[in-house]
Amino acid sequence: MKIKLISIFVILILISTFFAYGKSVEKSSSFIISDETDLPIWNIGNFWVYDMHFDFLLSGVVELDGLDQNDPNKGITDMKVEVIEVDENNDEYTLDISGNLKAELKLFGIGLGEYTADLEGTAHMEISTLAIKDFEFFASGQYHLLTSRDTDVLISMDFNPSFDFFDFPINSQEGSWNADTYATLSGHITVEGLYDEDFSTEGPFEDEMISFVKTEEITVPAGSFNCFQISGSMGPSHNGWSRMWYSPEARYFAKLDEKIVDWEGVDAELDLELQATNCHTSALMDITIHRIKKLDTIEIIPELPGAEWSYKLSVDDGEKWIYETNNEYSDGQDDHTQDVYYQYNLYTITPRIIIKVWDRDFWSGDDLADISSTPGAEINDNTPDDQRCLLKFKYDISKNCFVDNDTIKIDGGYFVSSGDYLPDGSSGDPPDENDAKLWFKISDDYDPPQKPGKAQGPSSGGPGKEYTYKTSAAGPEENQRFYKWDWGDNTYSNWLGPFNADEEIDASHAWAKKGSYNIRVKSKDVYNVESKWSDPLSVNIPRSKYYLNPFFSSLLGRLFQIMKIINK
């Protein structure tokens, strides 16, 4: 029964990470930011890292405690939620979820062991609403009490309709909104040698009323965020509360605070705070349109004195597409040079860029110029902005290189694109006569993670003993970083963090065997760009000599004699 209760608590905890239960809070009229926020746009690679601390008490007897001010590892830590797929046709985001669980089981306040697990999961959400469609978690770990037993929990939950607790746009003047849904929960629990069972339940979430409360600035480990606080009365409530702080800057919630009082015999409290995200981190990118030159006859009906160039520049900054159109780049010049500058805040490491060039034509309408090496590009003034004659590519600001691009060359410090490049050329049948050259430049202020300093700490020790090492790394102050340690014995730490630029990082390790080991450490930023490994620190672990005090030797012998008598 005790093990089954652990599993019930794990289910409640995992579900709570997605939505809040509690009582509505009266509206407030304090405003420090805009009184409305729109639906955010997520991209592949966007992520959020949370720490969640909780305490669940069932019928005043059995408790799962993951809330301890003196132990920051209690609860669910380093819970990373990352967008891994964007399917616009099915209106669906796919999220990958991982984290670590550590909690203590108690009976009448007395500890009965500890449950630790690694969490892995997948969730699907609607692009058009951020409503949850379904999720699945797998918690694999151990229950520790005298001995350790492998414990696995698999949980799946589906919502029909999708569970929409945001109701974008969130508006301070809007009344409460309804998020009713019908949920189906199923799963499997295995505790080595003790328990192995499927479970399932289903039912409606009725009267799920959610309200806007107020706007306010909050500070969490990931930084300070202007937020919309919303509160929901999710099912039966008994003098508890549930508050969520949605951050337009982080594009998801930055904090959740909840208390449940006597709900079906459950008393609980939990708090969840954002530790890191790459959604609010931005780099500056500059694009300069420098020159456009005609190569072949472009006009269907030739005009004098020459081309009247126009262009459209489209950039996906990681949040949205931004469009810049210049309808007066040149007036009667087939070869025109004029620097026009554009600057963008980027929320992605690989922005998508599209450039379209045409010659304004009074007689026959504008004539599209081919500046692409895409095979099959031809004369077609109605070519869409993402096909054929247009220059389209991704640009990696961490490596300063093109990704998925047409053929691009360098000339005088500028990038040059032209439909004259093979395999397009102007020798096809029919010949391609829509050729023009474009000179442009891209620059940015992105600073990739630097190699961390050589680890500092003991250079010798004994096997089985834990030693602590420290390091630091230079880099932009606004970008948080994560660190991974290579202990030289074919073991590595997880990515630890996030850490601010001014923090000193430490980690501990114990080597099981004697030998010489080289410790290295590397960092990565919120864009998942990794640094090089640090210079190694050599650590020598000689064989330890063990000495047992005669008093303790005698005491140990007496203990074994007592155990023999008890076992008779």
C-alpha positions in Angstrom: 0.0 0.0 0.0 2.8 2.4 0.8 4.4 1.9 -2.6 1.0 2.4 -4.3 0.6 5.7 -2.5 4.0 6.9 -3.8 2.9 6.2 -7.3 -0.4 8.2 -6.8 1.6 11.1 -5.5 4.0 11.0 -8.5 1.0 11.1 -10.8 -0.4 14.2 -9.0 3.0 15.9 -9.2 3.5 15.3 -12.9 0.0 16.5 -13.8 0.4 19.6 -11.7 3.4 20.7 -13.8 1.0 21.3 -16.7 -2.0 23.1 -15.1 -3.1 24.6 -11.8 -5.8 23.8 -9.4 -7.3 26.1 -6.8 -9.6 29.0 -6.1 -10.2 32.1 -8.2 -8.7 35.3 -6.8 -10.4 38.7 -6.9 -9.3 40.9 -9.8 -6.9 43.7 -9.2 -6.5 46.9 -11.2 -2.7 47.4 -10.9 -1.0 47.7 -14.3 2.7 48.0 -15.1 2.8 46.6 -18.6 0.4 46.6 -21.6 -3.0 45.4 -20.6 -3.1 42.7 -23.3 -0.7 40.0 -24.6 -1.1 38.0 -27.8 -0.5 34.3 -28.5 3.3 33.6 -28.6 5.0 31.9 -31.5 7.3 29.0 -30.6 10.1 27.6 -32.7 12.1 24.4 -32.7 14.8 24.7 -30.0 12.9 27.1 -27.7 13.1 25.7 -24.2 12.2 26.5 -20.6 13.8 25.0 -17.5 11.9 24.8 -14.2 12.4 23.7 -10.6 9.3 22.6 -8.8 9.1 22.0 -5.0 6.0 20.3 -3.5 4.5 18.7 -0.5 1.5 16.3 -0.8 -0.3 15.0 2.3 -3.0 12.3 2.0 -5.7 12.0 4.7 -3.3 13.6 7.2 -1.3 10.4 7.3 0.9 9.7 4.2 3.1 12.4 2.9 5.4 12.9 -0.1 7.7 15.7 0.7 9.6 17.4 -2.0 9.8 20.8 -0.3 12.9 21.6 1.8 14.5 25.0 2.1 17.8 23.3 3.1 17.8 20.8 0.2 17.4 22.5 -3.2 17.5 19.2 -5.0 14.2 18.1 -3.4 11.2 18.2 -5.7 11.5 18.1 -9.5 14.6 19.9 -10.6 16.1 20.8 -14.0 12.7 20.1 -15.6 13.4 21.1 -19.2 10.6 21.6 -21.7 11.8 22.0 -25.3 10.0 22.4 -28.6 11.2 19.6 -30.9 8.7 19.8 -33.7 6.3 22.4 -35.2 3.6 20.9 -37.4 1.5 23.7 -38.8 -0.7 21.4 -40.8 -1.9 19.7 -37.7 -1.8 22.8 -35.5 0.6 21.0 -33.2 3.8 21.7 -31.1 5.7 18.6 -29.9 7.5 19.2 -26.6 10.3 17.0 -25.1 10.3 17.0 -21.3 13.0 15.8 -18.9 13.9 16.3 -15.3 14.9 14.8 -11.9 12.6 13.8 -9.0 13.6 13.5 -5.4 11.1 13.3 -2.6 10.8 11.7 0.9 7.9 9.4 1.9 6.6 10.0 5.4 4.0 8.3 7.6 2.6 10.5 10.4 5.6 12.8 9.8 8.2 10.0 10.2 10.5 9.3 7.2 9.9 6.0 5.4 12.5 6.3 2.7 13.2 8.3 -0.4 12.0 8.1 -4.0 14.3 9.4 -6.8 13.7 9.2 -10.5 14.6 10.5 -13.9 11.7 11.9 -15.8 11.2 11.8 -19.5 8.1 12.8 -21.4 6.4 14.2 -24.5 3.5 16.6 -24.8 1.5 18.0 -27.7 0.0 21.5 -27.7 -2.1 23.4 -30.2 -0.2 26.1 -32.0 -3.3 28.3 -32.3 -4.1 28.4 -28.6 -1.3 26.8 -26.5 -3.9 24.4 -25.3 -2.7 21.0 -24.1 -3.8 18.1 -26.3 -2.0 15.2 -24.5 1.1 14.3 -22.6 3.0 11.2 -21.5 5.6 10.8 -18.7 7.9 8.0 -17.8 9.5 8.2 -14.4 12.3 5.6 -13.9 14.0 5.5 -10.5 14.3 3.8 -7.1 12.5 3.7 -3.8 15.1 3.6 -1.0 14.2 2.1 2.4 16.9 -0.2 3.8 17.3 -1.6 0.3 16.6 0.0 -3.1 13.9 -1.2 -5.4 13.6 -0.1 -9.0 10.4 1.8 -9.5 8.9 2.9 -12.9 5.8 4.9 -13.5 4.3 5.5 -17.0 1.5 8.1 -17.3 -0.5 9.1 -20.3 -3.2 11.8 -20.3 -5.5 13.0 -23.1 -7.8 16.0 -23.2 -11.0 16.4 -25.3 -11.3 19.2 -26.2 -7.7 20.4 -25.7 -7.2 22.0 -22.3 -7.1 25.8 -22.9 -6.3 27.7 -19.8 -4.7 30.7 -21.4 -7.5 31.9 -23.8 -5.2 34.2 -25.8 -5.2 37.1 -26.1 -5.0 37.6 -22.3 -6.8 40.9 -21.7 -7.0 42.8 -18.4 -10.6 43.8 -19.3 -11.8 40.3 -20.1 -14.1 38.4 -17.7 -13.4 34.9 -16.5 -13.1 32.2 -19.2 -14.0 28.6 -19.2 -11.5 25.8 -19.8 -13.8 22.7 -19.4 -12.5 19.5 -20.9 -12.8 15.7 -20.5 -9.6 14.0 -19.4 -8.5 10.3 -19.8 -5.7 9.1 -17.6 -3.9 5.8 -17.9 -0.6 4.3 -17.0 1.4 1.5 -15.4 3.3 1.2 -12.1 6.1 -1.2 -11.4 7.9 -1.6 -8.1 10.5 -4.3 -8.2 9.3 -7.4 -6.4 6.3 -5.6 -4.7 3.9 -4.1 -7.2 3.0 -4.3 -10.9 -0.3 -2.9 -12.1 -2.1 -0.9 -14.8 -4.3 2.0 -13.8 -6.8 4.3 -15.6 -9.5 6.8 -14.9 -11.4 9.4 -16.9 -13.9 12.2 -16.3 -14.8 15.8 -17.0 -13.1 18.9 -15.7 -16.2 21.0 -15.1 -16.6 24.7 -14.1 -12.9 25.3 -14.9 -13.1 29.0 -14.6 -9.9 31.1 -15.1 -9.5 34.8 -14.4 -7.1 37.6 -15.1 -5.8 38.9 -11.7 -3.2 41.6 -12.4 0.0 42.5 -14.1 3.2 42.7 -12.2 7.0 42.3 -12.4 8.4 39.2 -10.7 11.9 37.9 -10.3 12.8 34.3 -10.6 16.2 32.6 -11.2 15.9 33.1 -14.9 15.6 36.9 -14.4 13.0 39.6 -14.0 9.8 39.4 -16.1 6.7 41.5 -16.6 3.9 39.0 -16.2 0.1 38.6 -16.4 -1.1 36.8 -13.3 -4.0 34.5 -13.9 -5.8 32.3 -11.5 -8.1 29.3 -12.0 -10.8 27.4 -10.0 -10.0 24.0 -11.4 -12.7 21.6 -10.1 -13.7 21.4 -6.4 -11.7 23.9 -4.3 -11.5 24.2 -0.5 -9.9 27.5 0.5 -6.8 27.0 -1.5 -5.4 29.0 -4.4 -3.7 28.7 -7.7 -1.8 31.4 -9.4 0.2 31.4 -12.6 2.4 34.2 -14.0 2.5 34.2 -17.8 5.5 36.2 -19.3 5.2 37.5 -22.8 8.9 37.9 -22.8 9.6 34.3 -21.9 6.6 33.2 -24.1 5.3 30.8 -21.3 4.8 31.0 -17.6 7.6 32.2 -15.3 6.1 31.0 -12.0 3.3 28.9 -10.5 2.2 29.0 -6.8 -0.5 26.7 -5.5 -2.1 25.4 -2.4 -4.8 22.7 -2.1 -6.8 22.2 1.1 -8.7 18.9 1.7 -9.4 18.1 -1.9 -10.6 14.4 -1.9 -8.4 14.0 1.2 -5.4 15.7 -0.3 -3.6 18.7 1.1 -0.8 20.1 -1.0 1.4 23.0 -1.8 3.8 23.6 -4.6 5.8 26.3 -6.3 7.4 26.3 -9.7 9.9 28.9 -10.9 11.6 29.4 -14.3 15.3 28.7 -14.1 16.3 29.4 -17.7 14.9 30.0 -21.2 16.3 31.0 -24.5 13.1 32.8 -25.5 14.0 36.1 -23.9 17.6 36.1 -24.9 18.3 38.1 -28.1 21.3 39.0 -30.3 21.5 41.8 -32.7 21.8 41.1 -36.4 22.5 43.7 -39.1 21.7 43.2 -42.8 23.0 45.7 -45.3 21.6 45.7 -48.9 24.7 47.1 -50.8 24.2 46.7 -54.6 22.0 45.3 -57.3 23.2 44.8 -60.9 21.4 43.5 -64.0 23.0 40.6 -65.8 20.4 39.8 -68.6 17.4 41.4 -70.1 14.7 41.4 -67.4 11.9 43.6 -68.8 9.4 41.8 -70.9 9.0 45.2 -72.7 12.3 47.0 -72.5 12.3 50.4 -70.8 14.7 53.2 -70.9 17.0 54.4 -69.4 17.4 51.3 -67.1 16.2 49.1 -64.3 14.2 50.6 -61.5 15.1 48.3 -58.6 12.9 47.4 -55.7 13.3 44.6 -53.1 11.6 42.9 -50.2 13.6 41.6 -47.2 11.9 39.1 -44.9 13.5 37.9 -41.7 12.2 35.3 -39.2 13.7 36.5 -35.9 12.6 33.4 -34.0 9.3 35.0 -32.8 7.8 36.3 -36.0 8.4 37.3 -39.6 9.5 40.9 -40.2 9.1 42.4 -43.6 10.9 45.4 -45.1 10.1 46.6 -48.6 12.1 49.3 -50.5 10.2 50.4 -53.6 12.7 53.2 -54.5 16.1 51.5 -54.4 17.1 52.8 -57.9 15.6 55.0 -60.6 16.8 54.0 -64.1 20.1 52.4 -63.1 20.9 48.8 -64.2 23.8 48.8 -61.7 23.0 50.6 -58.5 25.0 50.9 -55.3 23.4 52.2 -52.1 23.9 50.9 -48.6 20.6 50.4 -46.8 20.8 49.1 -43.2 18.4 46.9 -41.2 18.7 45.7 -37.7 16.9 42.8 -35.9 16.7 41.4 -32.4 17.1 37.7 -32.8 15.5 35.0 -30.6 17.0 32.2 -32.5 20.5 31.2 -33.4 19.5 30.5 -37.1 17.2 33.2 -38.5 15.5 32.5 -41.8 16.0 35.1 -44.5 14.3 35.7 -47.9 15.2 38.4 -50.4 13.1 39.2 -53.4 14.3 41.6 -56.1 12.2 43.1 -59.0 12.4 45.8 -61.7 9.4 48.2 -61.6 7.8 48.2 -65.0 5.4 50.8 -66.0 4.2 49.1 -69.2 3.9 45.4 -68.3 4.0 45.3 -64.5 6.9 44.6 -62.2 9.4 42.1 -63.6 10.8 39.6 -61.0 14.6 39.3 -61.1 16.3 35.9 -60.7 18.9 36.2 -57.9 18.7 32.5 -57.0 20.6 29.4 -58.1 17.5 27.3 -57.6 17.1 24.9 -60.5 14.1 25.7 -62.7 13.8 29.4 -61.8 12.1 31.2 -64.6 10.3 34.3 -65.6 7.2 34.4 -63.4 6.3 37.7 -61.8 3.9 35.9 -59.4 6.5 33.6 -57.9 5.7 33.2 -54.1 8.1 34.6 -51.6 9.5 31.2 -50.7 10.1 29.7 -54.1 12.4 29.8 -57.1 13.8 33.2 -58.2 14.1 34.4 -54.6 17.2 34.1 -52.4 16.3 32.1 -49.3 18.5 30.6 -46.6 19.1 30.2 -42.9 22.1 32.0 -41.3 23.9 30.6 -38.3 25.1 33.5 -36.2 27.1 31.2 -34.0 29.3 30.0 -36.9 28.7 33.0 -39.3 27.8 30.7 -42.1 24.8 29.9 -44.4 22.5 26.9 -43.8 20.2 25.5 -46.5 21.2 28.3 -48.9 21.5 29.0 -52.6 25.0 29.4 -54.0 26.5 32.5 -52.4 30.0 33.9 -53.1 32.1 36.6 -51.5 33.1 39.8 -53.3 34.9 42.7 -51.6 33.7 41.8 -48.2 30.1 41.3 -49.3 28.0 38.2 -50.0 26.9 38.0 -53.6 24.0 35.9 -55.0 23.1 35.6 -58.6 20.9 33.4 -60.8 23.9 33.1 -63.2 25.5 30.5 -60.9 25.3 26.9 -61.9 23.2 24.8 -62.0 20.7 27.5 -63.0 22.6 29.6 -65.5 21.1 31.1 -68.6 21.7 28.2 -70.9 18.5 26.3 -70.2 15.7 25.6 -72.5 13.9 28.0 -72.5 16.8 30.2 -71.5 16.6 31.9 -68.1 16.8 35.7 -68.7 15.7 36.9 -65.3 19.2 37.2 -63.9 20.5 39.9 -61.5 23.2 40.1 -58.9 22.7 41.1 -55.3 25.5 42.3 -52.9 24.6 42.2 -49.2 26.3 41.9 -45.8 25.3 40.2 -42.5 26.9 41.0 -39.1 25.9 40.3 -35.5 26.9 40.9 -31.9 26.6 37.2 -30.8 29.5 36.0 -28.6 29.7 32.2 -28.4 30.6 30.6 -25.1 34.3 30.8 -24.3 36.3 27.8 -23.1 36.0 27.6 -19.3 39.0 28.0 -17.1 41.0 25.0 -16.0 39.3 23.3 -13.1 40.5 24.3 -9.6 40.6 21.8 -6.8 42.5 18.9 -5.2 45.1 17.2 -7.5 45.2 14.0 -5.4 42.9 12.0 -3.1 41.6 8.6 -2.2 39.1 6.3 -3.9 35.5 6.6 -2.8 35.9 10.1 -1.4 34.1 13.0 -2.9 36.1 16.1 -4.0 34.8 19.5 -5.2 36.2 21.4 -8.2 35.4 24.9 -9.4 35.6 26.8 -12.7 34.4 30.0 -14.4 33.9 31.2 -17.9 33.9 34.5 -19.7 31.0 35.6 -21.9 28.1 38.0 -22.3 26.6 39.0 -18.9 23.0 38.7 -20.1 23.4 35.1 -21.3 23.1 32.3 -18.7 25.2 29.2 -19.2 25.2 25.5 -18.4 28.3 23.4 -17.6 29.2 19.7 -18.1 32.1 17.9 -16.4 34.2 15.1 -17.8 35.6 13.3 -14.8 38.2 11.3 -16.8 36.8 7.9 -15.7 34.3 7.6 -18.6 31.6 9.4 -16.6 30.1 12.8 -17.2 27.9 15.1 -15.3 24.6 16.3 -16.7 24.4 19.8 -18.0 24.4 21.8 -14.7 22.8 25.2 -14.4 21.8 27.7 -15.4 24.5 30.0 -14.0 24.8 33.7 -14.4 27.9 35.3 -15.9 29.3 36.4 -12.5 28.8 33.0 -10.8 31.6 30.6 -9.8 30.6 27.0 -10.7 31.5 24.0 -8.6 30.8 20.2 -8.9 31.8 17.2 -6.9 32.9 13.7 -7.8 34.2 10.5 -6.3 36.5 8.1 -8.1 35.9 4.4 -7.4 39.3 3.1 -8.3 42.9 4.2 -8.1 44.4 5.9 -11.1 45.2 9.2 -12.8 42.3 11.1 -14.2 42.0 14.3 -16.3 39.1 16.6 -15.4 37.7 18.8 -18.1 34.7 21.1 -18.2 32.8 22.9 -21.0 29.9 25.3 -21.2 26.9 26.0 -23.4 24.6 29.0 -23.6 20.8 29.2 -23.9 21.1 28.8 -27.7 22.6 25.3 -27.0 26.0 26.5 -28.5 28.8 24.6 -26.8 32.3 25.8 -25.9 35.5 23.9 -26.3 36.6 21.7 -23.4 38.8 23.4 -20.8 42.5 22.5 -20.3 42.6 19.3 -18.2 43.5 19.1 -14.5 45.3 15.9 -13.6 44.1 14.2 -10.4 45.9 11.2 -8.9 43.9 8.8 -6.8 46.2 6.2 -5.1 45.0 3.1 -3.3 43.6 4.0 0.2 44.8 2.2 3.3 42.0 1.2 5.6 42.3 1.0 9.3 39.5 -0.2 11.6 39.7 1.1 15.2 39.7 -1.9 17.7 36.7 -0.4 19.6 34.6 -0.2 16.5 35.7 -3.7 15.4 34.5 -5.1 18.7 31.2 -3.1 18.5 30.6 -4.4 15.0 31.1 -8.0 16.2 28.6 -7.5 19.0 26.1 -6.1 16.5 26.3 -9.2 14.3 25.8 -11.4 17.4 22.6 -9.4 18.3 21.3 -9.8 14.7 21.8 -13.6 14.9 19.7 -13.7 18.2 16.9 -11.6 16.6 16.8 -13.8 13.5 16.3 -17.0 15.5 
